[in-house]
Each structure stands twice: as C-alpha cells, then as structure tokens.
Amino acid sequence: MAGIARRTGRTPAQVLLRWSLQHGLVVVAKSTHRDRIHENAQIHDFTLSAEDMAELDALDRTGGTDRALEAKWW
C-alpha cells in the first residue's frame, strides 16, 4: 500500500479511502485533527488504476467479507 501511496503522491489513508470509494463503500473517516480531516477529504481528484485496485484487493486475507460476519464483533 505504501508503494501505491508514493506512486500516486497521496497518503496511505487517502489511498484506502479512495479504494473504498471506488468499491462503492461508505466510509466515515474520523479525526480530531483539522489537517487530517482536510487531507481525508482530498480523495475526489484522483482514481486508482485497475492494477492498484487489484493489489489492494489482494491484501484481503479473509477470502471475502462473509468470514467477517461469522462471529459478532460488537
């Protein structure tokens, strides 16, 4: 992920937020720091390539979201 952040000139947080956006996920980024809030909002002026998306998708070790639902975490 750090490589993608360097290639795109973004932070790792921005890359993950953009990955979520491109997958159609709703994410609420939280921070109490004004600069991070501003930084997190700067994800609408770039897109991740199909290769970048595939690289990030490959980080999934659960085999899909269904495993995350096997047990209550709350």
Secondary structure, DSSP 8 states (H G I E B T S, - for coil): -HHHHHHHT--HHHHHHHHHHHTT-------S-HHHHHHHHTTSS----HHHHHHHHTT--SSSGGGGGSS---
